[in-house]
Every structure is written in C-alpha cells, then in structure tokens.
C-alpha cells in the first residue's frame, strides 16, 4: 500500500531500477506496467503513443480494443499483429480536432468515478506531446487521495518514460516504413518475374527497365558478366510482353561452330551441304510470332553477322540452299558478356549490327555489387534444392552467412547456386554451417586466397587462434553491413539474419573485447 513517504520512495526506486536494468524499450514498458500492477493496484491500462495520423497502443493490460476506445475516446479503427519487438495495436485517430477537444491541455488528470480511478499521465518529449500513460485502478478512498499520490509518482518518472516512449515510437515508424517498403518490393518483384530474386538498388533498376521495355517490340541488348542471369531477364521481358505464351527460342552463339550456327538460325534445305539429309526449320522461322533470344551475340562470325543484320532490318531470311525469301515476325533479345565496343575497334563485330541491337540496353550487375541479395538468393536456392534432394535446410549459421557475404563471387549467381547445391548436399540438419561451404570459403583457407585478410581490414592472421580469426571476421562483416545500412542496427540485423537482440549481443561483445 502507498501510505507513506517511505513506500513512495521504494516504488520510485523500483521504477528507476527497471528503466536502468532493461535493455530494450518493450522490456522497459513491460516492467513499468508490472510495477504499476503489483505496487499501485493497476487493473487496466497501457501506453497510447501518438504519431501523425495514427496512434499505437502498446503493452495493454486488461483492455481490449473496445475498452481502449472508451478510455481514449479518439480511436476509430485498428489492426493487431505480433512482431519481434512486441505486440502492438495500431489505431487510427478520429481527428486531431477531437483529440484537442477531449484533451485541450494534455495535462495530468485523476478522475474517480463509480469506485474506479482513471489516471492519465501525459508524455512529453522535448516539449512535444507524444501520448499518454493510461492507468485505471479501483479507488480505495472516496476523495481519491491515493490515486492522486500515484499520479504524482508517475509524473516524477514521466520524463524518463516519455524518453523511452519516443524511442519506441521511432521503432514503430521504422517498422511501418519497412513493411511499406517490403510490400512495394514484393509488388515490384511479382510484377517482373518470380524467377528474379533481389531487392538491391541495382536490381530494382533492372526491374524498372524490364517493365518499361516489356510491353513493346523493341530489340533489347542485355549486357553483363557470365552467370549474372541474363537469360532470366530475357524470360521476364517475355513474361510481361504481349508475346507471352508464344514461342521463346534460344540460340547460344558461343556454343555452336561456325558451320552450324547459320543452319541453327535460318534452317537449311535437303542436300544443301554434306549431312543435310532432310529439310530443317531454323529458330528464326520456328519463333514466328514469338521471341528469339540470341545469347553471347559477341561470338557470332562475321559472315553470320551480315545475315543476322539483314534479318533484323527486313525480318526476312532464306534457308541455306534456297533462294526463297521467308518472313518471320519475331522480337529480338540479345545478350553478351563481351565488350562489343572493343570488338568493333578490332573489326570483329559490325558497327551497324551493334546499333541495331543496342536500341534498349540493360546492364546486369555482378553479384558482388548486389549486397544483401546474396543471402536472399542463397535462401532461394536452398529451398529449391531441398525439394530436389529431399533435404530440410531452413537457414544458414552466422559464420556461413558471413563467408557468403564476403566471397568475391567471380562466377556470379551461377557460382552461388553451385555453392549452395554443395552445401545442401553435405548438410545433415536444418542449418548450413561454414563446414558445408567449399573449402576455399572457410576462414582457415581464406588467408591463402586473400579473402580473410581483406575481410579483417589489415589484421594479420599470423599468430592468432582460429577463434580469434573468426571473431575478427565476424566483426568486420557486422561493421560493413552497418555501414551499408547507414548504421541502422535493425536493418543491418535483418540483412544478416539476426534478431535485434542478437545484434545487440554481438555489438556488446565486440565493445567488451575492444576494451580489454
């Protein structure tokens, strides 16, 4: 019972210690509620935090949403969900005018009616009103003196609580922004192709270009290193085009010898050359009405380049061994990993063909330039390979994830997929560990390839134990990720597959090690 100065001091002390002891904002708010319940007779209440056009009601005790509407008098609609930061009730306000009319001064109030005291402690942060701590208890005295005493206690810690509440509000806002961003990204991804994975800025630009050019019949040139997913982009363009459902045929210009590439493209008549025992329809003819994808266009021979140029210009061609002109209504998409401009300078690629192909160019980024996409792709491949090999992989250990993020990926997405296939095959549980990755990616081997030393920003591995090298490695990965996300710890934690608490632990451990 709060019936003496001593008891008041004891409660204030408990509140202060709880605020100091707890490490997260939700835990602090929960502790305040528990102390209010055990020491002050709270029967119902919680925090109502304001931001622009919505309120967030948090750490509610004994109040459902209808009760909350009655207590505040300003709530209209809600949506409830759980996240790693705690249970939230999001509420839309009726209007700012109604708030101002109901709480004109936004001052502390204590009303005793029908045996119930309603205490409302306003929360101010830097002179700005940010919400209320709403508190209901059974009145033990007619004049409400005890309730007034409780109100005075809470007002004492109100400033600290307001500081905490403001931090929580910022977390809520950040969460809402992330939800909106994820919805937008999901919509963008789904509107391109489920085969394309990634939400890095460079990939978002690729998605935008795909959506721009897909509805047209414009010729597209997809450029990028080997293994970056150029054919997937080509298929995505087709999926969003009016030619979807029509033939989509591929010619790998680098895989066929000079003697066969022309026949593959345009076909041949029976007896046109030795071995031509039957008439053959080429890809250009078979793709009529659809799309023809010319992969590694930079490897075409000069003679074939001439015939392809004519086909691009006129949409006409002739089979080998025939003088009959044929017409085919196809859309052209080409791809190359070679520098066409250099080939032109060396007279190995026709300049006029280059300009015909380069109407709309899409540059595919290297995997090393796609940041957090590496983990998204790794998880995607793991799930796909689970079905293939009957495995049940659900994620990656932190060390394995760090190794994936630090690897140079010269073979791009194709190399990553091969790496994950090996990891899934060798895994024995639900988690892929660093031991499941190729030997050259493991910390003990990275020093030989230059990966570990660079990952440690110059820290020499000589003379260090394995655990020390791994610790340095993890420290650098976290540092790089924090820098990538402008020191936003929550965003960095998500990119690394960590919870906020795990990120806090790692940062605290690093700080302790640095202080030794």
LINBEL-V75955 format. One record per residue. SS is DSSP state (~ for helix, > for strand, _ for the rest). Layout:
# LINBEL-V75955
ss = (SS/SS)
This chain:
# LINBEL-V75955
ss = (_/_/_/_/~/~/~/~/~/~/~/~/~/~/~/~/~/~/~/~/~/_/_/_/~/~/~/~/~/~/~/~/~/~/~/~/~/~/~/~/_/>/>/>/>/>/>/>/>/>/>/_/_/>/>/>/>/>/>/>/>/_/_/_/~/~/~/~/~/~/~/~/_/_/>/>/>/>/>/>/>/>/>/_/_/>/>/>/>/>/>/>/>/_/_/~/~/~/~/~/~/~/_/_/_/_/_/_/>/>/>/>/>/_/_/>/>/>/>/>/>/>/>/>/>/_/_/>/>/>/>/>/>/>/>/>/>/>/_/_/_/_/_/_/~/~/~/~/~/~/~/~/~/~/~/~/~/~/~/~/~/~/~/~/~/~/~/~/~/~/~/~/~/~/~/~/~/~/~/~/~/~/~/~/~/~/~/~/~/~/_/_/_/_/_/_/_/_/_/_/~/~/~/~/~/~/~/~/~/~/~/~/~/~/_/_/_/_/_/>/>/>/>/_/_/_/_/_/_/~/~/~/~/~/~/~/~/~/~/_/_/_/_/_/_/_/_/>/>/>/>/>/_/_/_/_/_/~/~/~/~/~/~/~/~/~/>/>/_/_/_/_/_/_/_/_/_/_/_/>/>/_/~/~/~/~/_/_/_/_/>/>/>/>/>/_/~/~/~/_/_/~/~/~/~/~/~/~/~/~/~/~/~/~/_/>/>/_/_/>/_/_/_/_/_/>/>/_/_/_/>/>/>/>/>/>/_/_/_/~/~/~/~/~/~/_/_/_/_/_/~/~/~/~/~/~/~/_/_/>/>/>/>/_/_/_/~/~/~/_/_/_/~/~/~/~/~/~/~/~/~/~/~/~/~/~/~/~/~/_/_/_/_/_/>/>/_/~/~/~/~/~/~/~/~/~/_/_/_/_/_/~/~/~/~/~/~/~/~/~/~/~/~/~/~/~/_/_/_/_/>/>/_/~/~/~/_/_/~/~/~/_/~/~/~/~/~/~/~/_/~/~/~/~/~/_/_/_/_/_/_/_/_/_/_/~/~/~/~/~/~/~/~/~/~/~/~/~/~/~/~/~/~/~/_/_/_/_/~/~/~/~/~/~/~/~/_/_/_/~/~/~/~/~/~/~/~/~/~/~/~/~/~/~/~/_)
